[in-house]
Amino acid sequence: MRQGGGLKGSAARRTVGEHMALPSTSPTMSFSTMFLVLFWLFPSSRSLHYDAIFSFGDSLSDTGNVQVAGLPYGMTFFGRPTGRCSNGRLVIDFIAEAVGLPLLPASTTKGNSFRQGANFAYTAATALDFHFFNRRGLGGKLWVNASLSSQIEWFEKTMPSLCNSTPACKNYFGRSFFVMGEFGGNDYNAAIFAGRSMAEVNSYVPIVIRAIRLGVERLVGHGAVDILVPGMLPIGCFPVYLTLYGSSNKNMTTLALDA
């Protein structure tokens, strides 16, 4: 795996995308860039065939593991709340449509077949485990205990219902598409909304990146070949952060906007 683009390595494993850190680090991929990556992956609506899609992430990907109720959720497409933190579809929905697969069911859906994929993303999920935050006095800032490693554990518990041997699993997952994230925003939010220093928040970046890397490697070990790793949104541009960390230094404002 190499960050910063789509590759085919010696094992034909292709990982696309990169983690975006906070404005004071070197930002490398925006949400709009992810759409360009998707066009690269899916130049025509049926150019690639996958048997299934498996998604991991937070509120940008959750399709119903955490139920959000009431309008405006779902009002522009589904006509009702579906658990998506959106008034319509999410990027993962468009990915599924692009390859001709059904919209991904939430992994907590009862009595559902996941042969064509499942969504393990949880709203407010973090890349890092609960104990990381709890040791720093931030455990109370987490809304859910649904870290990246927990989501992969849930995926692994689902595997016996999808394939019955290691060769069969590698073959099946080799014909599936995996979306790992976006992860990281909620890890930083936990510290930011607790009033921690930006230096502390920035210290989390390499730890978050390592967690994402280990998650990708774990999926590859199960046979995953095509994996999309979206970068973070430039959260330094959000008004709430610009307000919390306001500065009279124009260079700092420019740095945030350039993110």
QUINORLIN-V734878 format. One line per field, one symbol per residue. phi: phi as a letter, one per 40 degrees, with the letter a starting at -180 (. if undefined). psi: psi as a letter, one per 20 degrees, with the letter a starting at -180 (. if undefined). burial: # if it has 24 or more other C-alpha atoms within 12 Angstrom, else .. A space follows every 50 residues. Layout:
phi = ???
psi = ???
burial = ???
This chain:
phi = .bcgicbbcccgcbbbhacbccdcbccbabcccccccccccbcbcbcbbb cabbbbibccbcbicbcbbgccdgccbcgacbgccacacbdcccccccbg bcdcccccccgbcbcbhabccbdgcbcccdcccccbgbdccccbbacdcc ccccccccddcbabadccccccccbbbbbbhcbhdcccddccccgccccc dcccdccccccccccccccdcchcbcbbbcccccccccdcccccbcaccc ccccccccc
psi = ppqjrpqoahjkpoppaqpparhiaopiprhhhhhhghhghmhrhkhqpq hrppqqbbiiipjjhoppqqqjpjhighjqpjipmqicrrhhghgghhjk qqppqqiipqkqpkhjrqojqppjqrhqrghghhhjkjhiiphqmlrghg hhghghhhghihqjrgghghgghijrpponaqqhghghhghgijjrqhgg ghihghggggggghgghgghhiipgoppnqrqqmiiiphhhhghlqqioh hgghgghi.
burial = #..###......############..#####.###.##..#......### ##################....##......######.######.#####. ########.....#################.##....#..##.####### ##.###.##..#......#..#####################.....#.. ##.##.###.###.######.################...#......... .....#..#
